[in-house]
Amino acid sequence: MMRRMIVLPLALLLAALAIGCSSQFQTYYPLHVSNQWTYKVTDYYDRVTENTERIIKRTNDSYHFNNSEVILYLPGQGMVNKQGVMFLREPIELGKKWVESQMTFEITGLNKEVTVPAGAFNETLETTWISKFPGDAVIKPGVMPTLDPGPNPRIFIYVVTYAKRVGKIKEEYYVIQPDGTKTREVLAELTAFSLK
């Protein structure tokens, strides 16, 4: 009888801890069917378009978006995109680094104030993805990045900022050419959102 009394509270404690840990990223990227985010997207040529991302279906821990993206939420681990890349990894700690598919990832900002057309946010999480290719490589589908590209690499930098209880608020995509020239290819900023 005493053994049962100890096991039950211990099981409840472990369940509570698991639930608390598993919702860490859900705070920054709330995934629920019908959640929607609209972005102002500015390209390299300063052309502006609007893009709306909406969760249209959930299958177990997979969330399907209207733009064909699928995010798999792995409680206690992180979030994985449809290419199988874990783009957010727990625990959330400034400076945390990991490598996925020959790309380096790092949590480069926490609680920075970020202003976008949808408002100013200060409870934020910024991640930076870096992929490198040999400078003379032709970048096309199927060409994979490498951690050791040799001299004068072509570097792709993808910075994504999330706000607590909102989701992704800003995306920036840069390219550094073999000659050192850095250009911003895309800037996407949140203009509106609707959460369930």
Backbone bond lengths (Angstrom), bond angles and torsions (degrees), N, CA, C in turn:
res aa  C-N    CA-C-N  psi(-1)  N-CA   C-N-CA  omega(-1)  CA-C   N-CA-C  phi
1 M - - - 1.457 - - 1.532 110.94 -
2 M 1.331 116.73 -44.38 1.463 121.46 179.89 1.532 110.41 -61.77
3 R 1.310 115.67 -37.52 1.461 120.27 -179.19 1.531 110.50 -63.42
4 R 1.332 117.68 -42.53 1.452 122.22 177.60 1.525 111.28 -62.49
5 M 1.309 117.22 -38.13 1.460 121.79 -179.26 1.524 110.81 -66.41
6 I 1.306 119.08 -31.61 1.457 122.40 179.52 1.528 110.02 -80.96
7 V 1.321 117.12 -40.66 1.456 121.78 -176.63 1.531 111.57 -65.29
8 L 1.328 118.26 -43.32 1.456 121.27 -178.08 1.528 112.12 -60.98
9 P 1.357 120.45 -52.02 1.468 119.14 177.98 1.535 111.93 -61.88
10 L 1.323 118.06 -36.28 1.454 121.08 178.89 1.531 109.80 -64.71
11 A 1.309 118.00 -42.94 1.467 121.91 178.44 1.529 110.52 -62.91
12 L 1.326 117.25 -42.33 1.461 120.66 178.09 1.525 111.34 -64.22
13 L 1.317 118.05 -40.92 1.459 122.29 178.01 1.527 110.48 -62.26
14 L 1.321 117.17 -46.58 1.464 120.83 179.80 1.526 110.81 -63.43
15 A 1.315 118.02 -39.76 1.464 121.30 177.67 1.524 110.78 -63.25
16 A 1.321 117.06 -42.54 1.465 120.91 178.68 1.522 111.37 -63.55
17 L 1.330 117.16 -41.22 1.464 120.79 177.57 1.520 110.80 -63.99
18 A 1.306 117.75 -42.23 1.466 121.44 -179.85 1.520 110.96 -63.07
19 I 1.327 117.12 -42.17 1.454 120.70 178.84 1.518 110.16 -65.22
20 G 1.318 118.32 -42.30 1.460 122.03 178.99 1.508 111.83 -62.46
21 C 1.329 118.17 -43.13 1.456 121.95 -179.97 1.518 110.97 -70.26
22 S 1.316 116.60 -39.03 1.452 119.36 -173.66 1.525 112.30 -70.71
23 S 1.315 118.84 -18.49 1.453 119.82 -178.06 1.528 112.53 -95.35
24 Q 1.330 118.26 6.52 1.462 121.28 -177.38 1.529 111.55 -57.51
25 F 1.322 118.44 -48.87 1.454 120.57 -179.54 1.517 112.31 -79.50
26 Q 1.326 117.35 -28.07 1.458 119.50 177.09 1.526 110.18 -60.23
27 T 1.322 117.77 -25.57 1.461 121.42 176.90 1.524 110.28 -65.89
28 Y 1.338 117.27 -40.44 1.459 121.71 -178.66 1.528 113.42 -88.53
29 Y 1.309 117.14 -24.95 1.467 120.70 -179.76 1.525 107.33 -136.99
30 P 1.349 116.37 78.85 1.470 120.32 -175.96 1.530 111.13 -66.91
31 L 1.309 115.51 111.45 1.460 121.82 -177.34 1.528 110.02 -101.86
32 H 1.325 115.46 108.45 1.459 122.72 176.20 1.520 107.67 -146.30
33 V 1.315 116.72 143.36 1.457 120.18 177.75 1.523 109.14 -57.48
34 S 1.296 116.34 134.83 1.465 128.67 -179.53 1.531 113.64 86.58
35 N 1.333 118.87 -6.26 1.473 118.60 172.42 1.523 108.41 -62.27
36 Q 1.347 115.25 142.61 1.457 119.99 -173.83 1.521 110.58 -144.28
37 W 1.334 115.52 140.78 1.462 123.01 178.85 1.523 108.19 -132.47
38 T 1.340 117.13 133.58 1.460 121.66 177.92 1.525 108.49 -116.10
39 Y 1.341 115.20 134.70 1.468 121.37 -174.87 1.519 111.31 -124.14
40 K 1.322 114.68 144.56 1.460 122.53 167.57 1.524 104.63 -90.55
41 V 1.339 116.70 121.50 1.459 121.18 -176.01 1.524 108.83 -114.36
42 T 1.337 115.41 122.72 1.462 121.74 179.03 1.517 108.36 -113.23
43 D 1.346 116.32 125.36 1.459 119.02 -178.22 1.533 111.79 -94.08
44 Y 1.301 116.05 -175.79 1.463 124.15 -177.85 1.530 111.93 -55.47
45 Y 1.338 116.91 -34.20 1.467 122.22 -177.46 1.531 112.39 -91.76
46 D 1.341 116.98 11.90 1.462 123.54 -178.04 1.528 113.56 65.41
47 R 1.332 116.60 22.04 1.462 119.83 172.28 1.517 107.51 -80.06
48 V 1.323 115.54 138.10 1.468 121.10 -176.28 1.526 109.82 -113.42
49 T 1.322 114.98 131.99 1.460 121.44 174.46 1.523 107.89 -131.75
50 E 1.303 115.79 171.33 1.466 121.22 176.49 1.523 108.21 -117.76
51 N 1.315 116.00 137.73 1.462 121.42 -179.54 1.524 108.63 -131.32
52 T 1.323 116.12 130.41 1.458 120.78 178.11 1.522 109.30 -114.62
53 E 1.323 115.62 127.53 1.464 122.18 176.31 1.516 107.96 -110.82
54 R 1.335 116.12 126.54 1.461 121.02 -177.02 1.527 108.99 -135.51
55 I 1.314 116.17 137.68 1.461 120.21 175.82 1.517 107.20 -82.25
56 I 1.334 115.75 121.20 1.463 119.76 -174.62 1.524 113.21 -107.78
57 K 1.341 117.11 -16.31 1.460 118.54 -177.04 1.525 109.45 -160.18
58 R 1.331 114.10 149.52 1.463 120.62 173.65 1.528 108.22 -126.15
59 T 1.329 115.37 132.02 1.456 121.91 174.14 1.518 106.46 -127.25
60 N 1.324 117.11 107.57 1.471 122.24 -174.43 1.529 108.64 54.68
61 D 1.333 118.36 -118.03 1.464 121.17 -179.97 1.525 112.71 -100.93
62 S 1.341 117.54 16.80 1.465 122.25 177.46 1.522 109.59 -103.72
63 Y 1.324 115.35 132.58 1.457 122.19 179.82 1.520 108.47 -114.16
64 H 1.338 116.63 124.38 1.458 122.79 -175.47 1.528 109.18 -103.86
65 F 1.339 115.36 131.05 1.460 121.84 -177.62 1.523 110.57 -103.37
66 N 1.335 116.63 160.51 1.466 122.57 178.37 1.529 112.65 -65.60
67 N 1.336 118.67 -18.44 1.469 121.98 -179.59 1.536 111.85 -96.93
68 S 1.307 117.63 18.84 1.477 125.65 179.03 1.528 113.62 76.96
69 E 1.313 118.83 -0.37 1.469 120.73 175.71 1.517 108.61 -70.91
70 V 1.302 115.78 147.65 1.461 122.86 174.31 1.513 107.04 -132.68
71 I 1.324 116.75 129.38 1.461 121.23 176.57 1.520 107.79 -116.08
72 L 1.313 114.58 126.50 1.458 121.91 175.64 1.517 107.21 -99.12
73 Y 1.330 116.07 121.83 1.457 121.03 178.49 1.518 108.32 -97.75
74 L 1.322 116.43 118.15 1.460 122.14 179.25 1.526 108.52 -105.70
75 P 1.334 118.29 98.77 1.464 121.12 -177.35 1.530 111.72 -51.62
76 G 1.334 114.90 131.42 1.458 121.24 178.88 1.513 114.00 80.94
77 Q 1.344 117.54 -3.61 1.464 120.83 -179.58 1.519 112.41 -121.35
78 G 1.336 117.28 -59.64 1.447 120.24 -178.46 1.504 112.46 161.02
79 M 1.352 115.69 -156.84 1.459 122.37 -179.25 1.522 109.46 -124.34
80 V 1.341 114.97 139.28 1.463 122.55 -176.12 1.522 108.20 -122.94
81 N 1.356 116.70 135.63 1.464 119.42 177.74 1.529 110.69 -87.66
82 K 1.331 117.08 179.78 1.468 120.07 -174.35 1.523 113.10 -68.55
83 Q 1.343 117.48 -15.45 1.458 120.71 175.07 1.534 111.90 -83.26
84 G 1.337 116.28 -1.73 1.457 120.39 179.39 1.507 113.88 85.41
85 V 1.325 117.58 15.81 1.462 122.56 -178.16 1.529 109.61 -97.98
86 M 1.340 116.64 125.35 1.461 120.94 176.48 1.531 107.87 -79.81
87 F 1.329 116.08 102.00 1.458 121.08 -175.56 1.527 112.98 -90.86
88 L 1.307 118.36 -14.73 1.467 122.95 171.24 1.519 107.23 -132.69
89 R 1.313 116.22 131.41 1.462 120.75 -176.75 1.528 109.01 -132.41
90 E 1.330 114.48 135.18 1.465 119.74 177.47 1.520 110.20 -83.81
91 P 1.314 118.28 155.43 1.465 128.11 -3.54 1.529 111.00 -80.34
92 I 1.315 115.40 159.87 1.458 120.72 178.08 1.530 107.66 -80.48
93 E 1.334 114.86 110.60 1.473 121.36 179.57 1.522 108.06 -142.78
94 L 1.321 117.36 132.80 1.450 121.73 176.84 1.524 109.59 -57.56
95 G 1.321 116.84 130.09 1.458 121.76 179.46 1.519 114.34 89.16
96 K 1.338 117.78 -6.03 1.472 120.26 179.16 1.517 108.85 -61.34
97 K 1.348 116.43 132.09 1.466 122.22 -179.11 1.517 110.28 -125.51
98 W 1.334 115.87 150.50 1.461 121.62 173.22 1.519 108.62 -155.15
99 V 1.315 115.42 164.16 1.460 122.29 179.69 1.519 108.24 -120.67
100 E 1.324 115.72 131.40 1.468 123.04 177.59 1.519 107.48 -138.46
101 S 1.307 118.31 129.27 1.468 123.25 175.00 1.529 112.59 49.35
102 Q 1.334 116.22 44.89 1.470 122.70 178.56 1.525 113.18 64.60
103 M 1.328 117.37 20.77 1.462 122.09 174.70 1.518 107.90 -118.13
104 T 1.331 116.25 146.69 1.459 119.56 176.31 1.528 108.48 -100.17
105 F 1.313 114.82 142.19 1.459 122.69 179.84 1.524 107.58 -125.53
106 E 1.327 115.61 146.60 1.463 119.54 177.08 1.519 109.15 -151.58
107 I 1.325 115.47 142.25 1.468 120.60 170.29 1.523 105.28 -83.56
108 T 1.344 115.93 106.85 1.460 121.98 -171.81 1.520 113.87 -102.19
109 G 1.318 117.88 -4.01 1.456 119.22 178.18 1.513 111.65 -160.54
110 L 1.308 115.23 140.96 1.464 122.81 173.36 1.520 108.22 -135.45
111 N 1.318 115.19 131.75 1.460 122.82 174.82 1.526 113.87 60.34
112 K 1.336 117.10 30.65 1.463 121.63 170.58 1.523 107.71 -77.93
113 E 1.325 117.37 146.98 1.459 119.04 174.71 1.522 108.11 -81.53
114 V 1.322 115.80 127.70 1.457 122.28 -179.18 1.528 107.50 -128.98
115 T 1.336 115.65 128.24 1.465 120.97 178.94 1.518 109.42 -112.02
116 V 1.314 115.17 128.19 1.465 123.77 176.44 1.528 106.61 -132.35
117 P 1.331 119.14 170.52 1.474 119.28 -179.29 1.528 114.66 -53.88
118 A 1.341 118.57 -27.53 1.469 120.70 179.66 1.525 112.80 -77.95
119 G 1.356 118.14 -8.75 1.457 120.23 178.64 1.518 112.78 139.82
120 A 1.333 114.60 -175.72 1.467 122.08 178.29 1.527 107.95 -104.42
121 F 1.316 115.57 134.09 1.462 121.68 -177.33 1.522 108.95 -129.06
122 N 1.341 117.21 134.97 1.468 118.94 179.05 1.527 113.56 -119.58
123 E 1.311 118.94 -9.88 1.468 121.15 173.76 1.526 106.78 -97.51
124 T 1.328 115.22 81.62 1.454 120.38 -171.02 1.522 112.49 -121.98
125 L 1.315 114.04 161.21 1.458 123.92 175.95 1.520 106.54 -131.77
126 E 1.346 116.93 122.26 1.459 121.36 179.24 1.518 109.54 -113.28
127 T 1.338 115.71 128.70 1.458 120.48 175.56 1.523 108.83 -118.55
128 T 1.321 115.42 147.85 1.461 121.21 177.69 1.520 108.80 -125.75
129 W 1.340 116.25 127.44 1.463 123.17 176.13 1.512 106.68 -108.00
130 I 1.307 117.70 136.72 1.461 121.26 176.70 1.517 108.80 -129.43
131 S 1.326 115.27 128.90 1.464 119.89 173.66 1.522 107.66 -126.19
132 K 1.336 115.34 142.67 1.466 121.18 -175.75 1.523 109.63 -125.22
133 F 1.341 114.37 144.83 1.457 121.98 177.82 1.526 107.92 -133.07
134 P 1.325 118.01 151.24 1.463 119.09 172.45 1.526 109.18 -55.25
135 G 1.325 117.15 141.60 1.468 121.65 -176.06 1.508 114.72 -58.01
136 D 1.318 117.24 -28.34 1.460 119.67 -178.90 1.523 113.06 -96.09
137 A 1.318 117.76 3.71 1.467 120.55 -178.32 1.518 111.11 -74.28
138 V 1.311 116.01 141.20 1.466 121.81 172.74 1.526 106.11 -85.27
139 I 1.326 115.85 120.44 1.459 120.62 -177.41 1.532 108.13 -86.51
140 K 1.315 115.95 115.34 1.459 121.71 179.48 1.522 107.45 -150.51
141 P 1.334 117.64 166.54 1.465 119.32 179.90 1.526 111.30 -53.86
142 G 1.305 115.52 137.20 1.461 121.27 179.62 1.518 114.06 94.30
143 V 1.347 117.85 -15.93 1.462 121.05 177.11 1.524 107.10 -83.58
144 M 1.319 116.32 120.12 1.459 121.18 -175.61 1.520 111.42 -94.25
145 P 1.344 117.17 146.13 1.461 119.56 174.41 1.525 110.45 -68.39
146 T 1.317 115.31 170.05 1.459 120.79 179.25 1.520 109.65 -138.92
147 L 1.316 116.64 149.82 1.466 119.94 177.91 1.525 111.14 -78.06
148 D 1.348 118.27 -18.12 1.463 122.60 -179.40 1.531 109.21 -128.56
149 P 1.352 117.44 81.19 1.455 120.37 -173.97 1.532 115.04 -81.56
150 G 1.326 117.94 -5.16 1.457 119.83 -177.12 1.521 111.13 86.44
151 P 1.353 116.60 -169.78 1.470 120.08 -177.67 1.525 111.52 -70.97
152 N 1.317 116.03 151.79 1.468 123.76 176.44 1.527 113.50 52.16
153 P 1.313 118.01 56.62 1.474 119.89 -178.00 1.526 112.21 -75.21
154 R 1.307 115.09 163.74 1.458 122.28 168.50 1.521 104.70 -99.03
155 I 1.348 117.12 124.89 1.462 122.01 -172.59 1.528 109.40 -118.63
156 F 1.329 115.62 132.66 1.450 122.35 177.05 1.523 108.22 -111.04
157 I 1.329 116.27 127.60 1.467 122.05 -177.73 1.525 108.11 -121.84
158 Y 1.325 115.01 126.71 1.460 121.79 -177.27 1.524 107.04 -124.57
159 V 1.328 116.85 113.89 1.466 122.29 -178.14 1.531 107.74 -110.33
160 V 1.335 115.51 124.24 1.466 120.35 -178.50 1.527 108.32 -123.97
161 T 1.325 116.27 132.70 1.462 121.44 178.63 1.525 109.39 -117.77
162 Y 1.325 114.79 132.75 1.462 123.26 178.15 1.526 107.99 -116.44
163 A 1.334 116.64 148.29 1.463 121.32 175.04 1.526 108.59 -116.75
164 K 1.321 115.47 141.23 1.464 120.22 178.40 1.524 110.49 -56.96
165 R 1.328 114.56 137.77 1.456 123.46 177.60 1.529 113.87 61.86
166 V 1.340 117.25 15.36 1.462 121.23 178.55 1.528 110.77 -127.95
167 G 1.327 116.97 -55.31 1.461 121.57 -175.96 1.509 111.10 120.40
168 K 1.317 115.41 -154.60 1.470 121.72 -178.19 1.523 108.81 -71.07
169 I 1.338 117.11 123.60 1.465 120.43 -178.19 1.525 113.17 -112.19
170 K 1.340 116.88 -20.04 1.467 118.75 -176.82 1.522 109.88 -155.54
171 E 1.340 115.72 138.97 1.464 122.51 174.06 1.523 107.69 -132.83
172 E 1.329 115.32 135.30 1.459 120.74 176.17 1.527 107.51 -131.47
173 Y 1.327 115.19 136.94 1.457 120.72 -178.17 1.518 108.27 -128.34
174 Y 1.339 116.37 119.88 1.464 122.87 -177.93 1.520 110.27 -119.98
175 V 1.331 115.80 153.99 1.458 121.76 173.16 1.521 107.77 -128.60
176 I 1.328 115.36 132.44 1.465 121.09 171.99 1.526 106.14 -108.59
177 Q 1.324 115.80 116.60 1.461 121.91 -177.81 1.535 110.11 -76.77
178 P 1.343 117.64 164.67 1.470 120.63 179.03 1.529 114.14 -55.11
179 D 1.359 117.69 -27.24 1.466 119.99 179.28 1.530 112.85 -84.67
180 G 1.346 117.84 1.40 1.464 121.84 178.11 1.511 114.39 96.19
181 T 1.326 118.18 -6.62 1.461 122.03 179.45 1.532 109.63 -67.19
182 K 1.355 115.73 128.65 1.469 120.78 179.37 1.524 108.90 -111.74
183 T 1.320 116.14 128.75 1.463 120.87 178.25 1.519 109.87 -128.81
184 R 1.325 115.21 145.51 1.462 119.17 172.25 1.514 107.02 -90.08
185 E 1.321 116.16 120.79 1.453 121.60 -177.15 1.519 112.01 -89.23
186 V 1.337 116.62 -38.65 1.466 120.81 -177.23 1.526 109.59 -146.65
187 L 1.321 115.35 140.52 1.456 122.65 170.96 1.519 106.57 -131.25
188 A 1.342 116.47 122.43 1.468 120.96 176.87 1.515 107.69 -120.05
189 E 1.346 116.37 127.15 1.463 121.50 -179.18 1.529 109.63 -126.54
190 L 1.314 115.05 136.97 1.462 121.30 -179.52 1.521 110.72 -65.64
191 T 1.343 115.32 130.33 1.458 120.18 176.66 1.527 112.33 -111.39
192 A 1.352 116.14 -26.67 1.467 120.65 179.94 1.518 109.00 -161.06
193 F 1.345 115.26 155.49 1.453 119.66 177.93 1.513 109.73 -153.85
194 S 1.318 114.92 154.79 1.454 121.92 178.45 1.530 107.09 -140.33
195 L 1.328 116.89 119.95 1.451 122.05 -176.90 1.507 111.08 -117.51
196 K 1.322 114.60 145.69 1.455 121.12 178.90 1.517 109.82 -80.65
